[in-house]
Amino acid sequence: MSTTETASPTDSSAPRVGRKKRATRARIVECAIPLFSEYGYDKITMESIAKAAGISRANLYLHFKAKAELVDAMLEQLSPEVVDSYRTLDSLDPADTDRLRRWVEDSSQLWVDRRRQLETLEHALSVEPVVSQRWYQTLSEAADAMTTFLGRYPDGPERQRARLTLVTTMLGFERTLYFVLVRSAPADHSDVIDVLTAQWHAALAGATTPAATHPAATHPG
């Protein structure tokens, strides 16, 4: 008997069911983001998200148990773009400040193009520990993708400090872009780009922070 003859209807329908589930999840996230952005993350309920997506609340809970899971799904979509951006940064010559500035400009454009998603992220970061952990994980993955920079340092504490330099610079970079481009902080955009370029130049071209000497570790003889 052939494989076709023994295959069950369930086998042939499984891919279709999977596609439908993914499409429903994507639609839910797509409908939730503008709600979070317009009304605030804490004010939007799962019921209002279900209504916007055109599904029942019970159906919504089959896909997402809480709002934090919605934001996590959004980050899952966004993270590869963020990691790829920092991988591109790692390929640049730190001394080439013109190209470095263009990278900063391109990265700032991401905050313009993904304004609603990133605004939602910022809202959720303050109230959802799982979202904070997921975003930090994304930046950690981005730092790990910068293998050229990290490869300049021997494995061990020195490389760990170099990695921490990247992550902390990323955190400051992302927060600055949020306040300037999403919250419209009173700062000249061109000046901000110049300062961010200088910060990345210093991080990529300079030495990492040396190990601290803790006074408490020194005992009198």
Protein Blocks (a to p, Z undefined) as FASTA:
>chain_A
ZZklmpcfklmmmmmmmmmmmmmmmmmmmmmmmmmmmnopklpcfklmmmmnopafklmm
mmpgbfklmmmmmmmmmmmmmmmmmmmmmmpcfklmmlmmmmmmmmmmmmmmmmmmmmmm
mmmmmmmmklmmmmmmmmmmmmmmmmmlmmmpccdjklmmmmmmmmmmmmmmmmmmmmmm
mnopacdfklmmmmmmmmmmmmmmmccddddddfklpccZZ
